[in-house]
Amino acid sequence: MENSVPLRSEVKNKYKWDIDTLYFNKEGVLRDTRKLNEMIEEIQSYKGRLTESADTLYSCLKIVEKASRLCEVMSTYTFMKRDEDNSNVDGQELADLGQKISVEFESAVSFINPEIIAAGEEKINKLIDEKKELKLYKHYIHNILRQGKHILSPKEEKIIAQTGEMASSMVNTFKMLSIVDIKMPSVKNSKGEEIELTANNFTKLLTSEDRILRKNAFNTFYGEYEEYKNTFGALIAGSNKADIFYAKVKGFDSALDKALFDENIPRQVYFNVIDSVSKNIDALDSYCEMKKKMLNVSELHLYDLYAPIVKNVDSNVEFEEGKEMVLEGLSILGDDYINILKEAFDNNWIDVYENKGKCSGAYSWGCYDTKPYILLNYNNKLNDVLTMSHELGHSVHSYKSRKNQPYVYSQYTIFCAEVASITNECLMYLYLMDKLQGDERKYIINEFLELIRTTYFRQTMFAEFELQSHTLIEKGESLNGEKASEIWLKLYEKYYGRYCVIDKGIEMEWARIPHFYNAYYVYKYVTGLSAAISIAKSIVDDRKNVDRYMEYLKSGGSDYSIELLKKAGVDMTTSKPMDDTAEMFRYLLKEFNK
């Protein structure tokens, strides 16, 4: 069949990544496993005496770095080898081996942080002053020391670690209940045809052009969830209580403080997100008003929010053409950036097309001693071009970090992880708006609008829910399904109540959100998007700002996230990045309505 998915062997080499240059076969991985085990033995010899002298501390950090770099190469190869073809048993075995190697290494170096903390800041600073080579590790070591007041005794830490599996039972039960146990009945479309409804295809059905199908899917799905309100309520309450328990025993004032601590994020950043979005909700009102008009409905219901207002543009964009679009769209970033993109295209960084057994989706992956590889499943659509630009943003960020930072600071922080990728996306959206006309242009504008709506507004609503639900328990009040639904309904009224019918059933939406079992993470989606839009806007307004953005890309993890972003001209402790995003949203609405 012409459109059948090819075997891996049938894909041309120029469209595959070259990870086989890392290892020719499994034997090569096993040889390096033996080398790593020898290094681990040497690392273990420092246990109990790590800070006895500056030379000892430095020697240990150097062998740990050497071992870590080897371990990362092995992990990169073994996991990516599996992902290129999951039907290959050898790939599965390699991934298992890679997982085992990583766990053993992490276990071997686990004594380092506690011993540095136990030595105390005064002694550590003295050791750093004694040996100039240790000055390189100053930020790394001080970040460890910062954690000292929240580290308990070894016995207490062991007990806490042993509760981890018990605490994770909430999210595991949530997954089993929402994905496996709840059986959805089929729903009818406007033609009376029966359509399968599942947890996995629910969102897709909400994007259907068939309004009857959208309504039936919405009502049926949340009607089923209503039957399990008490169970979902107990699960989210249990998860929140676990967050609060770990925060209290570690000496934090709240679960929010604990969540922000790891990356040293000030509390004001979290509240800036909520306050800034709240003052810009009128822009969301304008969007809903436009959507109602475009859909030509007398009332805009919540099941209409994802309905297409511009038909999917069936543009055929071959990979070679997509590459040229990316090069042209990102040319604003300068010759050096474009040359790195060309290196990615010409030197097998990218695994381009789908093949049987290949991992779905897209990602950027690699390590200090490999290329920053990219997995795609390119299908010749306009959205595939945007996905490619997104992943290239990650990879160029990694490339510049590794070229300009020592190994210890080569990995950018989680808080900053999506900034470069979304900056690329934003620049591509703006480029395509200039390049395309008619429905194609409207389609691109709407895609950009939806990116902002579903991140800036929706994820902030999620962040508010997390804050309110945790705070409720921290005040000594109870959280249950009824209370969670009450909080959720009020949030929908705040965000959508002026231009949307708040349909019965939406009060159960909180119950299907897996992110709520990973406390206070969703706000990072908002900060990442807002930082990226602020950067893209500054570059379009004045190309001189490219230089400071490049300095940010080179900085890796050499400082805390907030300070790193300041190099790009973004201060997340202020409302400006959030306001820039609202301004972009308003601009896109005007452009759509032209």
C-alpha positions in Angstrom: 0.0 0.0 0.0 1.3 3.4 -1.0 0.6 5.1 2.4 1.5 2.2 4.6 4.0 2.8 7.4 7.5 1.6 6.3 9.8 -0.6 8.2 12.8 1.1 9.8 15.1 -0.6 7.2 13.1 1.0 4.4 13.7 4.6 5.5 16.6 6.3 3.8 19.6 6.9 6.0 19.6 10.7 5.3 16.3 10.8 7.2 17.6 8.9 10.2 19.7 10.1 13.2 23.1 8.6 13.5 23.1 7.3 17.0 24.8 4.1 15.8 28.0 6.2 15.7 27.9 6.1 19.5 27.9 2.3 19.7 28.1 -0.3 16.9 26.3 -3.0 19.0 25.3 -4.1 22.5 28.9 -5.4 23.1 30.1 -1.8 23.0 27.6 -0.8 25.7 28.6 -3.7 27.8 32.3 -2.8 27.6 31.4 0.7 28.8 29.3 -0.7 31.5 32.4 -2.5 32.9 34.3 0.8 32.7 31.5 2.6 34.5 31.5 0.0 37.2 35.2 0.5 37.8 34.6 4.3 38.1 31.7 3.6 40.6 34.1 1.6 42.7 36.5 4.5 42.8 33.6 6.9 43.6 32.6 4.7 46.5 36.1 5.0 48.0 35.3 8.6 48.8 32.3 7.7 50.9 32.7 9.0 54.5 35.7 11.1 53.7 34.5 13.4 50.9 35.2 16.7 52.6 38.4 15.7 54.6 40.4 18.0 52.2 40.0 20.2 49.2 42.0 17.7 47.1 39.7 14.8 48.1 36.5 16.8 47.3 37.9 17.9 43.9 39.1 14.4 43.0 35.7 12.9 43.8 33.9 15.5 41.8 36.1 15.0 38.8 35.6 11.2 38.7 31.9 11.6 39.2 31.8 14.0 36.2 33.7 11.5 34.1 31.4 8.6 35.2 28.3 10.7 34.7 29.3 11.7 31.2 29.8 8.0 30.2 26.6 7.0 31.9 24.6 9.7 29.9 26.1 8.6 26.6 25.0 5.0 27.4 21.5 6.1 28.5 21.1 8.3 25.4 22.0 5.5 23.1 20.0 2.7 24.8 16.8 4.7 25.2 16.9 6.2 21.7 17.7 2.9 20.2 14.5 1.5 21.7 12.5 4.5 20.6 13.5 4.2 16.9 11.8 0.8 16.8 9.9 -0.6 19.8 9.2 -3.8 18.0 12.9 -4.7 18.1 13.5 -6.9 21.1 17.2 -6.0 21.2 16.2 -2.3 21.6 13.9 -3.2 24.5 16.8 -5.1 26.2 19.1 -2.2 25.6 16.6 0.2 27.3 16.3 -2.1 30.3 20.1 -2.1 30.5 20.2 1.7 30.2 17.7 2.0 33.0 19.7 -0.3 35.3 22.9 1.6 34.6 21.3 4.9 35.5 19.8 3.6 38.7 23.1 2.1 39.8 25.0 5.3 39.1 22.5 7.5 40.9 22.7 5.2 43.9 26.5 5.2 43.9 26.7 9.0 44.1 23.8 9.5 46.6 26.2 10.1 49.5 27.7 13.2 48.0 25.0 15.8 48.7 24.4 14.6 52.4 28.2 14.8 53.1 28.6 18.3 51.6 25.6 19.4 53.7 26.9 17.8 56.8 30.3 19.6 56.4 28.5 22.9 56.5 28.9 26.1 54.6 31.9 27.4 56.6 34.0 24.3 56.0 33.0 24.0 52.3 33.9 27.7 51.6 37.3 27.1 53.2 37.9 24.1 51.0 36.9 26.1 47.9 39.3 28.9 48.9 42.1 26.4 49.3 41.9 24.9 45.8 41.3 27.2 42.8 39.9 24.3 40.7 37.0 24.0 43.1 35.8 27.5 42.3 34.2 26.1 39.1 31.9 24.1 41.3 30.9 27.0 43.6 27.3 27.5 42.3 26.8 23.7 42.1 28.0 23.2 45.7 26.1 26.2 47.2 22.9 25.0 45.6 23.4 21.7 47.5 24.2 23.6 50.7 21.0 25.6 50.2 19.0 22.4 50.8 20.7 21.8 54.2 18.0 23.1 56.4 15.5 20.9 54.7 17.5 17.7 55.1 16.7 15.4 58.0 18.7 12.8 59.7 19.7 9.8 57.6 17.3 7.6 59.5 14.4 10.1 59.0 15.3 10.5 55.3 15.2 6.7 54.9 11.8 6.5 56.4 10.5 9.3 54.2 12.0 7.6 51.1 10.2 4.4 52.0 6.8 6.3 52.0 7.3 7.2 48.3 5.6 4.1 46.9 2.7 4.5 49.3 2.3 8.2 48.4 2.3 7.4 44.7 -0.7 5.0 45.1 -3.0 8.0 44.6 -1.8 8.8 41.1 -1.6 5.1 40.2 -5.2 4.6 41.4 -6.2 7.7 39.4 -4.7 6.3 36.2 -6.4 2.9 36.7 -9.7 4.5 37.5 -9.7 7.1 34.7 -8.1 5.1 31.9 -9.1 1.5 32.7 -12.0 1.1 35.0 -14.4 3.8 33.8 -16.1 2.4 30.7 -17.7 5.1 28.6 -20.8 4.3 26.6 -20.8 5.2 22.9 -22.3 8.5 21.8 -24.3 9.6 18.7 -23.3 12.1 16.1 -25.7 14.3 14.2 -26.4 11.5 11.8 -27.4 9.1 14.6 -24.3 7.0 14.2 -22.7 5.4 17.3 -19.2 6.8 18.0 -16.8 5.3 20.5 -16.0 7.5 23.5 -12.9 6.9 25.6 -10.6 8.8 27.9 -8.1 9.0 25.0 -10.4 10.3 22.3 -12.5 12.6 24.3 -10.5 15.7 23.5 -10.5 14.8 19.8 -14.2 14.5 19.8 -14.5 18.0 21.3 -12.6 19.3 18.2 -15.2 17.8 15.8 -17.2 20.1 13.5 -20.3 18.1 14.5 -21.8 20.1 17.4 -24.3 17.3 18.3 -21.3 15.0 18.7 -19.4 17.5 20.8 -22.4 18.0 23.1 -23.1 14.3 23.5 -19.5 13.5 24.2 -19.2 16.3 26.8 -22.4 15.4 28.6 -21.8 11.6 28.6 -18.1 11.9 29.6 -18.7 14.1 32.6 -21.9 12.3 33.5 -19.8 9.2 33.9 -17.2 11.0 36.0 -20.0 12.4 38.2 -20.7 8.8 39.3 -17.1 8.7 40.8 -17.0 12.1 42.3 -16.4 10.9 45.8 -13.6 8.5 44.7 -11.8 11.2 42.7 -12.3 13.6 45.6 -10.6 11.1 48.0 -7.7 10.7 45.5 -7.0 14.4 45.0 -7.4 15.0 48.8 -5.0 12.2 49.5 -2.5 13.5 47.0 -2.6 17.0 48.3 -2.3 15.7 51.9 0.9 13.8 50.9 2.3 17.1 49.3 1.6 18.9 52.6 3.0 16.1 54.7 6.3 16.1 52.8 6.4 19.9 53.0 5.9 20.0 56.7 8.3 17.3 57.7 11.0 19.0 55.5 10.5 22.3 57.3 8.6 24.3 54.6 5.7 26.6 55.5 3.5 25.1 52.7 3.4 22.7 49.8 3.8 25.6 47.4 7.1 26.7 49.2 8.5 23.2 48.8 7.6 23.0 45.1 9.2 26.4 44.4 12.3 25.6 46.4 14.2 23.2 44.1 14.7 25.8 41.4 14.8 28.7 43.9 11.7 30.4 42.4 10.3 33.3 44.5 6.7 33.0 45.7 5.9 36.2 43.9 6.4 34.5 40.5 3.5 32.1 41.2 1.2 34.9 42.3 2.3 37.1 39.4 1.0 34.4 37.1 -2.4 34.4 38.7 -2.7 38.2 39.2 -1.5 39.1 35.7 -3.8 36.6 33.9 -6.7 37.6 36.1 -6.4 41.3 35.0 -6.4 40.2 31.4 -9.4 38.0 31.3 -11.2 40.6 29.2 -9.0 39.4 26.3 -10.4 35.9 26.8 -13.9 37.4 26.7 -13.1 38.9 23.3 -11.9 35.5 22.1 -15.1 33.9 23.2 -17.1 36.6 21.6 -15.2 36.0 18.3 -15.6 32.3 18.6 -19.3 32.6 19.1 -19.6 34.7 16.0 -17.4 32.4 13.9 -19.4 29.3 14.9 -22.6 31.2 14.2 -24.3 30.0 17.4 -26.8 31.8 19.6 -25.0 30.6 22.7 -21.4 29.6 23.2 -21.2 26.4 25.3 -18.1 25.0 26.9 -18.2 22.1 24.5 -17.7 24.6 21.7 -14.4 25.9 22.9 -12.3 23.5 21.0 -14.4 23.5 17.8 -12.5 24.6 14.7 -13.4 28.0 13.4 -11.1 27.6 10.4 -11.0 24.3 8.6 -7.7 22.5 8.8 -5.6 23.6 6.0 -4.5 20.6 4.1 -1.2 22.0 2.9 1.3 19.4 1.8 4.7 20.5 3.1 7.5 18.1 2.1 10.3 17.8 4.6 12.8 19.6 2.3 10.3 22.5 2.0 9.7 22.5 5.7 13.4 22.9 6.3 13.6 25.9 4.1 10.6 27.4 5.9 12.3 27.0 9.3 15.5 28.5 8.0 13.7 31.5 6.6 11.4 31.9 9.6 14.2 31.8 12.1 16.7 33.8 10.1 15.9 36.7 12.4 18.0 35.0 15.0 21.2 35.5 12.9 23.7 33.6 10.9 25.2 31.7 13.7 21.9 30.3 14.7 21.0 29.4 11.1 24.4 27.6 10.7 23.5 25.4 13.7 20.2 24.6 12.1 21.9 23.7 8.9 24.3 21.4 10.8 21.3 19.7 12.4 19.7 19.1 8.9 23.0 18.1 7.2 24.5 15.9 9.9 21.8 13.5 11.0 20.6 15.1 14.2 17.0 14.4 13.1 15.1 11.1 12.8 12.5 12.5 10.4 9.7 10.0 9.4 7.5 7.5 11.1 8.4 3.8 10.8 6.8 0.7 12.2 7.5 0.5 15.9 8.8 4.0 16.3 8.0 6.1 19.3 5.1 8.5 18.7 5.3 12.3 19.1 8.5 14.3 19.0 11.3 15.1 21.4 14.9 16.5 21.6 17.4 14.3 23.5 21.1 13.9 23.8 23.9 14.7 26.3 27.1 16.6 26.7 29.1 14.2 24.5 26.5 13.5 21.8 24.6 15.5 19.2 21.4 17.0 20.5 19.2 14.5 18.6 15.6 15.0 17.6 12.9 12.5 17.1 10.0 13.5 14.7 7.2 11.7 13.0 7.0 14.2 10.1 3.8 13.8 8.1 4.1 16.7 5.6 1.7 19.0 7.3 2.1 22.7 8.4 1.9 21.7 12.0 4.8 19.3 11.5 6.9 22.3 10.4 6.0 24.1 13.7 6.8 20.9 15.7 10.2 20.7 14.0 11.0 24.3 14.9 9.9 23.6 18.5 12.3 20.7 18.9 15.1 22.5 17.1 14.7 25.2 19.8 15.4 22.6 22.4 18.3 21.2 20.5 20.0 24.5 19.7 19.6 25.5 23.4 21.3 22.3 24.3 24.0 22.7 21.7 24.9 26.3 22.8 24.8 25.3 26.5 27.2 22.4 25.9 29.5 24.4 23.7 29.8 27.3 26.2 29.5 25.7 29.6 31.5 23.1 31.5 29.8 19.8 32.0 28.5 20.7 35.6 26.5 23.6 34.2 25.6 22.3 30.7 22.0 21.3 31.5 19.4 24.1 31.5 16.9 24.1 34.3 13.3 22.6 34.1 11.8 26.1 34.7 13.7 27.3 31.5 13.2 24.1 29.5 10.4 25.2 27.2 11.5 28.8 26.6 13.8 28.3 23.6 11.5 25.9 21.9 8.4 28.1 22.3 10.4 31.2 21.2 11.1 29.3 17.9 7.4 28.5 17.6 6.3 32.1 18.2 8.8 33.4 15.6 7.5 30.8 13.1 3.9 31.8 13.8 4.7 35.4 13.1 6.7 34.5 10.0 3.9 32.4 8.6 1.4 35.1 9.3 3.5 37.4 7.0 4.0 34.6 4.4 0.5 33.1 4.1 -2.8 34.6 3.0 -6.5 33.8 3.3 -7.6 30.7 5.2 -4.1 29.5 5.6 -3.2 32.7 7.4 -6.4 32.6 9.6 -5.6 29.0 10.4 -2.1 29.9 11.7 -3.4 32.8 13.7 -6.1 30.6 15.3 -3.5 27.9 16.1 -1.4 30.6 17.9 -4.5 31.9 19.7 -5.3 28.4 20.9 -1.7 27.9 22.1 -2.1 31.0 24.3 -5.7 30.3 25.4 -4.9 26.7 26.4 -1.7 27.6 28.2 -1.8 31.2 29.4 -5.4 31.1 30.5 -6.2 27.4 31.1 -3.0 26.4 32.9 -3.3 29.5 35.1 -6.8 28.3 36.0 -5.2 25.0 36.9 -2.7 26.8 39.0 -5.4 28.6 40.9 -7.2 25.3 41.6 -4.0 23.8 43.0 -3.4 26.7 45.2 -7.0 26.8 46.5 -7.3 23.1 47.1 -4.0 22.8 48.9 -4.6 25.9 51.0 -8.0 24.5 52.1 -6.3 21.5 53.7 -3.5 23.6 55.1 -6.1 25.7 56.9 -7.4 22.5 58.5 -10.5 22.3 56.3 -11.6 19.2 54.4 -11.3 18.6 50.6 -13.6 16.2 48.9 -15.2 15.7 45.6 -18.0 18.2 46.3 -15.6 20.9 47.5 -13.3 20.3 44.5 -16.2 20.7 42.1 -17.3 23.8 43.9 -13.8 25.4 43.5 -13.7 24.3 39.8 -17.1 25.7 39.0 -16.2 29.1 40.4 -13.0 29.2 38.4 -14.9 28.5 35.2 -17.3 31.3 36.1 -14.4 33.6 36.6 -12.7 32.7 33.3 -15.6 32.0 31.0 -18.8 33.1 32.8 -19.5 36.3 30.8 -19.6 34.9 27.3 -20.0 31.1 27.8 -22.8 29.0 29.1 -21.2 27.1 32.0 -22.6 23.7 31.2 -23.5 21.2 33.9 -20.8 18.6 34.0 -17.8 20.9 33.7 -17.6 20.9 37.5 -16.1 17.4 37.2 -13.3 18.3 34.8 -10.7 18.6 37.6 -11.1 14.9 38.1 -9.6 14.0 34.7 -6.4 16.2 35.0 -3.3 14.1 35.8 -1.1 17.2 36.4 -2.8 17.7 39.8 -0.9 14.7 41.1 2.4 16.5 40.4 2.1 19.4 42.8 2.4 23.0 41.5 4.0 22.1 38.1 1.4 23.5 35.7 2.4 27.2 36.3 5.7 26.5 34.5 3.8 26.0 31.3 2.5 29.6 31.7 5.9 31.1 32.6 7.6 29.2 29.8 5.1 30.5 27.2 5.1 34.0 28.6 9.0 34.2 28.7 9.1 32.9 25.1 6.5 35.4 23.8 8.3 38.2 25.6 11.6 37.2 24.0 10.1 36.8 20.5 8.4 40.2 20.8 11.6 41.9 21.9 13.5 40.4 19.0 10.9 41.4 16.4 10.8 44.9 17.8 14.6 45.3 17.9 17.0 42.8 16.4 19.7 44.0 18.8 18.0 41.9 21.4 19.1 38.7 19.6 22.5 39.1 21.2 21.2 38.9 24.7 19.0 36.0 23.8 22.1 34.1 22.5 23.8 34.8 25.8 20.9 33.2 27.6 21.1 30.1 25.3 24.8 29.8 26.1 24.2 30.0 29.9 23.0 26.4 30.5 22.4 25.9 34.2 25.1 28.2 35.4 22.7 30.2 37.6 19.2 30.0 39.0 16.4 30.1 36.5 15.2 33.6 37.3 18.7 35.0 36.9 19.2 33.1 33.7 16.1 34.5 32.1 17.2 38.0 33.0 20.0 37.6 30.6 17.4 37.3 27.8 15.7 40.5 29.1 12.9 38.6 30.9 12.2 39.3 34.6 9.7 36.7 35.8 9.4 38.5 39.1 7.5 41.2 37.3 4.2 41.1 35.4 5.8 42.3 32.1 6.2 38.8 30.4 2.6 38.0 31.4 1.4 41.3 30.0 3.4 40.8 26.8 1.5 37.6 26.3 -1.9 39.2 26.8 -0.8 41.9 24.4 0.1 39.3 21.8 -3.3 37.6 22.3 -5.1 40.8 21.7 -3.0 41.5 18.6 -3.8 38.1 17.2 -7.5 38.7 17.7 -7.3 41.9 15.8 -5.4 40.2 13.0 -7.9 37.4 12.8 -10.8 39.7 12.6 -9.4 41.8 9.8 
